[in-house]
Amino acid sequence: MKLNKKLLATGILSASLFAGNAFGAVSAEEAAKLGDSLTPMGAEKAGNGEEIPAWDGGLTTPPEGYEGDGIYVNPFPDEQPLFTIDQSNVDEYADKLSPGQVAMIERYDDYKMPVYPTHRTAAYPDHVMEETVENATTVELIKDGNGLGNYQTATPFPIPQNGLEAIWNHITRYRGGSVMRNVGQVTPTEGGAFSVVKFQDELTWRTYLTDYEPGEDENVLFYFKQAITGPARLAGNVLLVHETIDQVAEPRRAWVYNAGQRRVRRAPQVAYDGPGTAADGMRTSDNFDMFNGAPDRYNWELMGKKEMYIPYNSYQLVDRDLSYDEIVKAGHINQDLTRYELHRVWHVRATLKDGERHIYGQRDMYIDEDSWQATVIDHYDGRGELWRVAEAHSMQFYDQNVPWYAIETLYDLLSGRYLVLGLTNEETNPYTFGVERSSREYTPSALRRAGTR
């Protein structure tokens, strides 16, 4: 179910809910660039005359061999790397890499980045692009940037004026409306040994609920449920999140069901730098999806746009002929299976506010201009030292017009360990889009049923 703009009349995200100063919407003249010199999502439509081509609508037609079963085949199977970045030539390309990417190459002798031809495959459904264009002149940041005024769906700020607007575009980006996925997470030891934690995730936007009613739960962006399905010692534990839009006015609602205790409890720790689920201390709650949750603990600065080699069209990493043993290696994933392309990104710097607490003192985020997905994030500790490096190996779900991630990686430069989330090679029914869910399926009382071993 898609929310119609006419529902503004119902008072969704009204001023009474989000009192405070508003800013953000651009002029009609500025918004007229969308669909002209800019794509409907706000990216530069033109290429750079060399490696980056013009955007021509993205990849919306499944390639030969795709059977419509959610097992995504590589649309570029015959392409070979143009060149590879490694320790021998990293200085030559450092201006198009993040400091974290450079640090990974310098730390590991076998770490490399194979660079392929650039394909601007990102595409969204027509209604998402149309609503994004409308948002440009109507949606505003309110409550010091911690809430959105006049927002209903799609990307709120296709022409961002500051870092907060850019990160809200990442947080709110379309991921299919209502989707279920079965994925694996691993946290290898420094020597490469690992076991797989398996999740069944459900993600449903409020406006896609089968019993959606305008005005109900109007501060909720989406509902998220994550059940652990393996190993046996963790199976049956379930996390439920109601992701609020203004998390300062109303903190994220979260509950956990512990299968061993058969109890449902509120989980206020599922936010900010609280520990990530079954992650062995290798990620925070807000590392999930590269970054999620309330932005209020940081100052956000839009550093500008740059060309950068980022993981893109990473279909090799979902190849069903690969086992997890072939992907997960000591220190880092098998970089022979990765694909990097030159794309334009927005550079956003998040700096921890005075008086606020978080294990990351600074985060430098590089957000793909075509999809608004954070694709590389460098994390610094409280002393200003580079600590963790995150990469999202993205792909286009071409039968759904959804850009998303094949996997997410988060490398700890100090411990030599890392985390991979989103593995699907050995999972059945990895992605199912268009699932029907009602609001009663995202209640605390529903957790016990979801957690049956």
PASE-458900 format. One record per residue (C-alpha): x, y, z negated. Coordinates in pm, 1 decimal, padded with zeros to 6 digits, always signed. Example, Ala and Ser with C-alpha at 12.3 -4.5 7.8 and 13.67 -1.06 7.14 Angstrom:
// PASE-458900
       px       py       pz
 +01230.0 -00450.0 -00780.0
 +01367.0 -00106.0 -00714.0
END
This chain:
// PASE-458900
       px       py       pz
 +00000.0 +00000.0 +00000.0
 +00139.4 +00339.5 +00098.9
 +00060.3 +00660.7 -00083.9
 -00095.3 +00933.1 +00128.5
 +00017.9 +01293.3 +00096.8
 -00340.1 +01398.9 +00035.0
 -00305.0 +01254.9 -00313.1
 -00129.3 +01574.2 -00413.9
 -00475.8 +01692.6 -00501.0
 -00490.0 +01437.8 -00782.1
 -00212.3 +01616.8 -00966.0
 +00048.9 +01343.3 -00942.1
 +00364.3 +01452.3 -01125.3
 +00183.2 +01766.9 -01224.4
 +00342.2 +02070.8 -01382.3
 +00186.0 +01972.2 -01712.3
 +00388.9 +01650.8 -01708.0
 +00712.2 +01814.2 -01597.0
 +00722.0 +02162.3 -01743.6
 +01031.3 +02362.7 -01661.1
 +01209.4 +02553.3 -01389.8
 +01175.3 +02415.5 -01037.0
 +01417.1 +02436.1 -00748.5
 +01505.7 +02232.8 -00442.5
 +01263.4 +02265.2 -00150.0
 +01411.5 +02415.0 +00167.0
 +01249.3 +02660.6 +00406.7
 +01038.0 +02551.1 +00701.3
 +01306.2 +02687.6 +00931.9
 +01571.9 +02470.7 +00768.2
 +01343.1 +02167.9 +00764.3
 +01285.2 +02207.3 +01139.1
 +01633.6 +02063.3 +01191.2
 +01500.4 +01723.6 +01082.6
 +01434.7 +01521.6 +01395.6
 +01630.7 +01775.1 +01600.7
 +01998.8 +01821.3 +01512.5
 +01943.6 +01606.3 +01203.5
 +01783.7 +01264.0 +01182.2
 +01449.6 +01246.7 +00997.9
 +01648.5 +01131.0 +00693.1
 +01883.2 +01430.9 +00707.0
 +02199.8 +01285.9 +00863.6
 +02383.7 +01455.6 +01146.9
 +02235.3 +01305.8 +01460.3
 +02543.4 +01369.5 +01673.9
 +02856.6 +01159.5 +01656.1
 +03206.8 +01294.3 +01608.0
 +03308.9 +01245.0 +01970.0
 +03538.0 +00957.4 +01879.4
 +03472.9 +00667.4 +01641.2
 +03130.1 +00772.4 +01506.5
 +02851.0 +00744.0 +01764.9
 +02530.6 +00945.5 +01774.7
 +02236.6 +00801.3 +01581.6
 +01990.7 +00645.3 +01827.4
 +01723.1 +00517.3 +01591.6
 +01918.5 +00244.4 +01415.7
 +01894.0 -00133.4 +01440.7
 +01523.6 -00218.2 +01450.5
 +01520.1 -00523.9 +01677.4
 +01634.6 -00856.7 +01531.0
 +01924.2 -01012.4 +01720.5
 +01908.1 -01340.8 +01906.4
 +01911.1 -01630.7 +01664.3
 +01713.9 -01464.7 +01385.6
 +01415.2 -01683.0 +01296.5
 +01225.0 -01438.4 +01077.1
 +01301.1 -01640.3 +00764.9
 +01504.4 -01387.6 +00569.1
 +01831.7 -01556.8 +00667.9
 +02002.3 -01264.4 +00839.1
 +02234.8 -01341.1 +01128.4
 +02519.9 -01117.3 +01237.5
 +02414.3 -00884.8 +01522.7
 +02782.6 -00827.5 +01611.2
 +02926.6 -01180.8 +01603.9
 +03193.5 -01130.1 +01871.5
 +03346.1 -00805.9 +01744.3
 +03701.6 -00808.4 +01615.2
 +03872.3 -00555.3 +01386.0
 +04016.7 -00249.2 +01556.5
 +04290.3 -00242.8 +01292.1
 +04347.7 -00336.2 +00929.7
 +04441.5 -00107.5 +00641.1
 +04681.5 -00262.3 +00391.1
 +04990.6 -00172.5 +00190.9
 +05193.8 -00120.5 +00507.4
 +04981.2 +00168.3 +00639.3
 +04754.2 +00288.7 +00357.8
 +04922.1 +00631.1 +00348.7
 +04824.8 +00685.0 +00712.2
 +04454.4 +00645.0 +00632.8
 +04439.2 +00771.5 +00273.4
 +04249.9 +01088.0 +00370.7
 +03957.6 +00866.5 +00478.7
 +03962.7 +00646.6 +00169.7
 +03862.4 +00705.1 -00190.8
 +04135.1 +00706.9 -00458.2
 +03984.3 +00382.5 -00584.1
 +04013.5 +00212.3 -00246.4
 +04377.3 +00320.5 -00225.8
 +04436.8 +00189.9 -00578.2
 +04295.4 -00152.1 -00486.6
 +04528.7 -00177.8 -00188.6
 +04826.2 -00074.1 -00397.8
 +04741.1 -00314.3 -00682.5
 +04693.7 -00630.9 -00476.1
 +04943.5 -00741.6 -00211.7
 +04675.3 -00937.9 -00026.4
 +04405.2 -00670.1 -00037.9
 +04315.0 -00531.2 +00302.7
 +04035.9 -00346.7 +00477.5
 +03950.7 -00469.6 +00829.4
 +03807.3 -00175.8 +01026.1
 +03550.8 -00246.4 +01299.7
 +03366.5 -00031.6 +01554.8
 +03107.5 +00193.2 +01392.1
 +02738.4 +00113.1 +01436.9
 +02480.9 +00348.6 +01286.6
 +02229.5 +00075.1 +01218.4
 +02037.6 +00242.4 +00933.5
 +01665.4 +00272.1 +01007.1
 +01351.2 +00320.7 +00802.0
 +00981.0 +00269.1 +00879.7
 +00812.7 +00556.9 +01060.2
 +00597.6 +00645.9 +00759.2
 +00905.7 +00674.6 +00535.7
 +01076.4 +00907.4 +00782.3
 +00761.3 +01116.8 +00825.1
 +00714.4 +01150.7 +00449.1
 +01081.5 +01239.4 +00407.5
 +01041.3 +01527.3 +00655.0
 +00736.9 +01649.9 +00460.6
 +00926.4 +01624.2 +00131.5
 +01190.2 +01868.9 +00253.7
 +00960.9 +02169.3 +00202.7
 +00760.6 +02046.4 -00097.6
 +00963.5 +01839.5 -00345.8
 +01149.9 +02025.7 -00618.3
 +01386.9 +01944.5 -00900.5
 +01235.6 +02030.5 -01236.1
 +01324.9 +01983.4 -01603.1
 +01686.2 +02087.9 -01534.4
 +01701.7 +01837.1 -01251.8
 +01581.7 +01542.2 -01457.9
 +01243.5 +01519.6 -01287.9
 +01085.5 +01564.5 -00946.5
 +00793.6 +01796.6 -00879.5
 +00542.4 +01719.9 -00602.4
 +00715.5 +01387.0 -00536.2
 +00524.5 +01077.0 -00434.8
 +00735.4 +00852.8 -00212.8
 +01023.4 +00834.2 +00038.9
 +01345.4 +01041.3 +00022.0
 +01287.7 +01367.7 -00169.1
 +01574.5 +01587.5 -00041.4
 +01681.9 +01510.6 +00317.0
 +01873.1 +01840.8 +00320.4
 +02039.8 +01837.9 -00023.4
 +02150.3 +02164.6 -00178.3
 +02337.3 +02018.2 -00476.1
 +02469.4 +01697.5 -00623.1
 +02156.6 +01619.6 -00824.2
 +01943.4 +01621.5 -00511.4
 +02184.7 +01386.6 -00336.1
 +02184.9 +01136.4 -00622.4
 +01804.4 +01148.6 -00647.8
 +01799.2 +01048.1 -00280.6
 +01996.7 +00737.4 -00372.1
 +01783.2 +00658.0 -00677.5
 +01449.3 +00689.2 -00497.8
 +01544.5 +00547.2 -00155.9
 +01303.6 +00305.4 +00011.1
 +01387.8 -00062.3 -00038.8
 +01086.4 -00226.4 +00116.8
 +00798.3 -00127.7 -00111.5
 +00759.7 -00464.7 -00281.7
 +01028.1 -00731.3 -00258.4
 +01149.3 -01044.5 -00433.2
 +01503.1 -01178.5 -00408.4
 +01702.4 -01473.5 -00541.9
 +02066.5 -01377.9 -00592.1
 +02380.2 -01480.4 -00776.7
 +02617.5 -01282.5 -00997.3
 +02974.9 -01382.6 -01083.3
 +03241.5 -01235.1 -01311.3
 +03562.6 -01423.0 -01224.1
 +03851.7 -01454.1 -01463.9
 +04179.0 -01290.7 -01363.5
 +04278.7 -01625.3 -01213.1
 +03960.6 -01651.4 -01007.8
 +03759.9 -01909.2 -01204.3
 +03387.9 -01833.6 -01217.3
 +03039.9 -01962.4 -01284.9
 +02725.4 -01828.1 -01121.8
 +02439.5 -01657.8 -01303.6
 +02128.4 -01675.1 -01087.9
 +01855.1 -01413.3 -01089.3
 +01510.4 -01384.1 -00941.0
 +01445.1 -01011.2 -00905.3
 +01114.6 -00842.5 -00828.7
 +01096.8 -00474.4 -00731.7
 +00762.9 -00305.3 -00665.9
 +00701.6 +00065.9 -00620.7
 +00402.4 +00191.8 -00814.4
 +00221.7 +00298.3 -00496.7
 +00256.0 -00056.1 -00353.0
 +00072.4 -00230.6 -00637.2
 -00239.6 -00409.7 -00515.3
 -00442.7 -00235.6 -00785.5
 -00277.7 +00104.2 -00746.7
 -00490.7 +00395.5 -00862.9
 -00382.4 +00759.6 -00813.5
 -00302.0 +00926.0 -01142.5
 -00230.7 +00606.6 -01336.5
 +00119.3 +00569.6 -01479.1
 +00215.6 +00871.8 -01271.4
 +00562.9 +00905.8 -01418.8
 +00663.6 +00556.0 -01302.2
 +00871.5 +00524.5 -00986.6
 +00880.3 +00144.7 -00967.4
 +00851.6 -00176.7 -01168.6
 +01141.6 -00420.8 -01191.6
 +01145.4 -00772.7 -01330.5
 +01457.2 -00990.0 -01348.0
 +01437.7 -01352.6 -01456.8
 +01751.6 -01560.4 -01509.1
 +01708.2 -01897.6 -01337.1
 +02051.2 -02045.3 -01411.0
 +02263.1 -02164.4 -01580.0
 +02046.7 -02364.8 -01820.8
 +02177.5 -02188.2 -02131.8
 +02044.5 -01853.1 -02001.5
 +01750.7 -01967.9 -01789.9
 +01415.6 -01825.4 -01891.2
 +01543.5 -01492.0 -02022.2
 +01358.7 -01208.6 -01851.1
 +01406.8 -00832.7 -01827.6
 +01117.0 -00598.5 -01747.0
 +01166.8 -00232.3 -01659.4
 +00919.2 +00044.9 -01587.9
 +01145.9 +00297.7 -01420.1
 +01022.8 +00643.5 -01512.2
 +01092.1 +00943.3 -01292.6
 +01161.2 +01187.1 -01574.5
 +01353.5 +00966.7 -01818.7
 +01420.2 +01256.7 -02053.7
 +01052.4 +01333.5 -02106.7
 +00976.9 +00960.7 -02117.8
 +01273.1 +00721.4 -02147.4
 +01282.5 +00413.8 -01928.7
 +01048.5 +00148.1 -02065.1
 +01230.1 -00182.9 -02095.1
 +01156.0 -00516.1 -02259.6
 +01340.5 -00847.4 -02275.2
 +01200.0 -01194.4 -02330.1
 +01437.7 -01434.9 -02502.6
 +01345.1 -01789.8 -02403.1
 +01521.9 -01943.6 -02704.1
 +01334.9 -01726.0 -02953.5
 +01017.6 -01702.3 -02743.0
 +00993.3 -01336.3 -02832.5
 +00941.1 -01016.7 -02635.7
 +01129.8 -00715.1 -02762.2
 +01173.1 -00355.6 -02656.2
 +01515.3 -00300.3 -02502.3
 +01623.8 +00064.2 -02528.4
 +01984.0 -00048.8 -02464.9
 +01897.1 -00119.9 -02100.6
 +02007.4 +00226.7 -01992.5
 +02317.1 +00440.3 -01943.6
 +02626.4 +00246.3 -02060.4
 +02435.7 -00032.6 -02230.1
 +02571.3 -00373.7 -02126.6
 +02457.5 -00516.4 -01794.1
 +02261.2 -00841.1 -01799.3
 +02482.9 -01152.3 -01830.7
 +02776.0 -00947.5 -01695.7
 +03043.6 -01044.3 -01951.0
 +03105.0 -00675.2 -02021.6
 +03198.1 -00609.6 -01658.4
 +02926.5 -00353.5 -01584.1
 +02698.5 -00108.5 -01757.3
 +02322.8 -00094.1 -01713.0
 +02358.4 +00208.8 -01487.1
 +02615.8 +00031.3 -01266.2
 +02332.2 -00180.4 -01124.8
 +02244.8 -00075.5 -00769.1
 +02571.3 +00122.7 -00780.6
 +02396.9 +00386.5 -00994.4
 +02050.8 +00396.6 -01147.1
 +01858.4 +00568.3 -01420.7
 +01849.2 +00910.9 -01581.4
 +02106.0 +01162.9 -01451.6
 +02088.0 +01389.4 -01757.0
 +02423.3 +01300.8 -01919.3
 +02628.7 +01430.9 -01628.7
 +02689.6 +01751.5 -01441.5
 +02651.1 +01679.8 -01069.5
 +02856.6 +01862.0 -00809.4
 +02811.3 +01831.2 -00434.4
 +03170.1 +01824.7 -00309.8
 +03071.9 +01820.9 +00056.4
 +03067.4 +01573.5 +00341.5
 +03360.0 +01378.1 +00482.8
 +03441.4 +01090.3 +00716.8
 +03534.3 +00774.4 +00532.5
 +03593.1 +00402.8 +00585.4
 +03314.9 +00229.5 +00396.3
 +03172.7 -00124.8 +00384.7
 +02902.8 -00147.3 +00651.4
 +02709.5 -00406.9 +00851.6
 +02843.7 -00671.7 +00614.8
 +02661.0 -00968.3 +00766.4
 +02957.8 -01203.7 +00729.9
 +02906.3 -01190.0 +00353.4
 +02557.3 -01344.4 +00383.2
 +02664.0 -01621.6 +00622.6
 +02488.7 -01941.3 +00510.7
 +02786.9 -02150.1 +00620.2
 +02998.9 -01992.1 +00347.2
 +03014.0 -02119.2 -00009.1
 +03070.5 -01892.7 -00306.3
 +03416.6 -02048.6 -00344.8
 +03507.5 -01906.1 -00005.4
 +03398.2 -01555.5 -00103.6
 +03510.9 -01524.1 -00466.1
 +03888.7 -01512.2 -00509.3
 +04133.1 -01403.2 -00779.7
 +04138.1 -01023.8 -00818.9
 +03885.6 -00945.5 -00547.2
 +03651.3 -01101.2 -00295.2
 +03787.3 -01253.8 +00025.2
 +03857.8 -00937.0 +00220.5
 +03881.1 -01133.3 +00547.3
 +03501.1 -01153.3 +00527.0
 +03449.6 -00779.6 +00482.3
 +03378.1 -00517.0 +00744.0
 +03459.0 -00146.2 +00714.9
 +03345.5 +00127.0 +00952.1
 +03401.9 +00500.5 +00977.7
 +03091.7 +00689.4 +00864.0
 +03007.8 +01029.7 +00722.8
 +02937.7 +01036.4 +00351.5
 +02829.1 +01290.2 +00094.3
 +03082.8 +01319.7 -00187.0
 +02912.2 +01378.2 -00522.9
 +03108.1 +01417.6 -00845.5
 +02942.6 +01341.5 -01179.9
 +03124.0 +01481.4 -01485.4
 +03011.6 +01391.3 -01836.3
 +02853.4 +01687.0 -02014.4
 +03002.0 +01824.4 -02333.3
 +02849.0 +01649.8 -02630.1
 +02718.7 +01353.3 -02429.6
 +02841.1 +00995.4 -02460.6
 +02923.5 +00745.2 -02186.8
 +03216.7 +00512.3 -02121.9
 +03265.7 +00681.0 -01783.2
 +03388.7 +01037.1 -01810.5
 +03366.2 +01097.2 -01435.5
 +03218.3 +00921.5 -01135.5
 +03300.3 +01011.2 -00777.4
 +03022.9 +00885.0 -00553.4
 +03033.7 +00852.4 -00176.0
 +02681.9 +00831.3 -00032.8
 +02613.8 +00720.6 +00323.8
 +02445.7 +01003.2 +00516.8
 +02221.1 +00771.4 +00721.7
 +02076.5 +00557.9 +00441.6
 +02137.1 +00763.2 +00123.7
 +02290.5 +00454.7 -00033.6
 +02587.3 +00499.0 -00263.2
 +02854.1 +00295.2 -00089.6
 +03174.2 +00359.9 -00290.6
 +03200.9 +00488.5 -00648.3
 +03523.5 +00555.5 -00838.4
 +03481.6 +00546.1 -01216.9
 +03714.8 +00730.5 -01455.5
 +03747.3 +00679.9 -01828.8
 +03729.5 +00952.1 -02094.2
 +04099.2 +01033.1 -02045.6
 +04050.4 +01097.6 -01675.9
 +04221.1 +00773.4 -01567.7
 +04084.0 +00573.8 -01274.8
 +03927.7 +00261.8 -01424.6
 +03672.9 +00085.5 -01205.4
 +03602.9 +00085.6 -00832.8
 +03261.2 -00009.8 -00693.4
 +03182.6 -00094.9 -00332.7
 +02842.8 -00174.7 -00185.1
 +02873.7 -00395.0 +00120.9
 +02567.2 -00276.2 +00305.6
 +02358.8 -00429.4 +00581.7
 +02042.9 -00345.5 +00769.9
 +01746.4 -00575.0 +00708.5
 +01649.0 -00530.5 +01070.7
 +01312.2 -00704.5 +01058.7
 +01197.6 -00477.0 +00774.4
 +01365.0 -00144.5 +00863.9
 +01536.1 -00149.3 +00525.4
 +01900.5 -00056.1 +00464.1
 +02026.3 -00229.9 +00150.0
 +02323.6 -00422.6 +00015.5
 +02457.0 -00765.2 +00103.5
 +02654.1 -00761.8 -00222.8
 +02785.7 -00511.6 -00476.7
 +03138.0 -00537.7 -00616.3
 +03281.1 -00365.3 -00923.0
 +03656.9 -00397.2 -00978.0
 +03833.2 -00329.4 -01308.6
 +04180.4 -00199.0 -01227.4
 +04300.4 -00248.2 -01585.4
 +04191.1 -00605.7 -01657.5
 +04223.4 -00743.9 -01305.6
 +03870.5 -00883.7 -01327.9
 +03563.5 -00790.6 -01128.2
 +03192.6 -00850.6 -01078.7
 +02996.0 -00947.8 -00769.3
 +02617.6 -00912.9 -00764.0
 +02376.3 -01008.9 -00487.3
 +02527.4 -01331.9 -00354.8
 +02274.8 -01524.7 -00145.5
 +02475.2 -01779.7 +00054.6
 +02376.5 -02074.0 -00165.8
 +02029.7 -01947.0 -00266.2
 +01695.1 -02054.3 -00125.5
 +01449.3 -01784.3 -00014.8
 +01702.6 -01504.4 -00070.8
 +01473.0 -01214.5 +00027.5
 +01095.8 -01196.5 +00058.9
 +00947.0 -00860.3 +00156.0
 +00582.9 -00761.3 +00130.4
 +00507.4 -00961.5 -00185.2
 +00178.3 -00869.2 -00348.8
 +00198.4 -00769.4 -00712.7
 -00052.4 -00607.3 -00947.4
 +00016.4 -00392.8 -01250.9
 -00077.7 -00674.4 -01490.3
 +00220.0 -00875.4 -01360.8
 +00453.3 -00606.2 -01494.4
 +00332.2 -00597.5 -01852.8
 +00521.1 -00718.9 -02161.8
 +00259.9 -00991.3 -02209.9
 +00346.6 -01128.4 -01865.0
 +00709.8 -01182.9 -01961.5
 +00645.7 -01509.3 -02145.4
 +00491.3 -01665.0 -01833.2
 +00780.1 -01543.0 -01617.8
 +01033.1 -01693.3 -01858.4
 +00912.2 -02051.8 -01853.1
 +01216.8 -02278.1 -01819.0
END
